[in-house]
């Protein structure tokens, strides 16, 4: 959010994201300002492999009993050979001046 505020359209590829319940008020403000209804995806912050994920299109569907990351659903995501994908890179930065970074090749999935 901070980088999008500083650099604008360069960070336009990241959907609106909120951490509930901490950012509930900000989420409600964004939800209320929508010009047309959209779908939101709720992901438990402490889960993996798609467990506990659900979609909402109306606030009455939002029931949470734990911390969730909620994002505006991307209707047309970038696909590789017809499949969604994740990029997970492990990088160790040892110096900024001069910049020195190491990518752990075994961590790419």
N, C-alpha and C positions, 0 to 999 in steps of 0.2 A: 504494500500500500504506500509506503514511504517513497519507494523508487518510482512508482507510477505517478505520484504527486510531483516528484522532481523532474522526471524525464518524459512524462506524458505518453504519447502513442507508442513509444518503443515497448512499453510494458502492457500493451492493450490485449495481449494474448492470454492473460491470466483472468479467469472469471472472478466475479465478485465473490469474496470469501469472508466468512465470519466464524468466530469461535464462540459457540454457545455453551453455557449461559453468559459468559463474560461480555460478549458484544451483542447481546440481545437487543438493546435499544437501537444500536446502529443498524442492525439487521432489519428491525421493524420499520425504521425510517426508510431504508432502501426499498423494502417490500411495498410500503405505502406509496412511494413515488413512481412505481412502475407504470408505464403508459399502457402496456398490455400484459395480461397474465403470463407468467413464465413458470417453468418447472425448476425446482431446487432439489439438489441431491444432498442428503444428510449422511455423513460418515462418522461412526464412532471414532474418537481420537485415539483410543487404545486398542484398536482391532486391526486385522489384516486380512488379506485374501478375499475381500468383498463381503465379509461377515458383518451383518447388522446394517447394511446400507439400505436406505429407502428413499423414494422420491415423494415430493409433495408439490401440489399445485395450489393449495389453499391452506391458510394458517390453521384451520381447524384440524388439519392432518399432522401438525407438528406436535408430537409427544416425545419428550426426551427425559430420560432418567439418569443420564450421564453426560459427560462432555462430548459435544459433537462439532465437527467441522461442517459447515453448510456452505455450499457453492451454487451459484446459478448454473444450471445444467447447460452444457454446450450441445446444441442440436446437431451441428455438423462438425464433429471433431476431425482432426487430422488422422488418417488411417494409413497403415502400412499393409499392403496386400489384403485390404478389407478388414483389418483388425485394429482395435485400439491398442495403445502401447504405453509403457512407462519408460522414462530415461532415468536411470539411477547411476550417478557417477560419484565415486569417492575421490576427493581431491585433497591433498595436503599442501598447504601453502607455507613455505618455510621463510619467505622473505617478500617484502613488498617493494623495496628499493635496493637492488634490482628485483623485479618480479621473478619468483622461482616457485613453480608449482609442479606437483607430481600427481599423475592420474594412475589410480590402481586399476589396471586393465582387467583383472579378474572380477572386479565389482560391476562391470557393465552387464546389464541384463536386457 
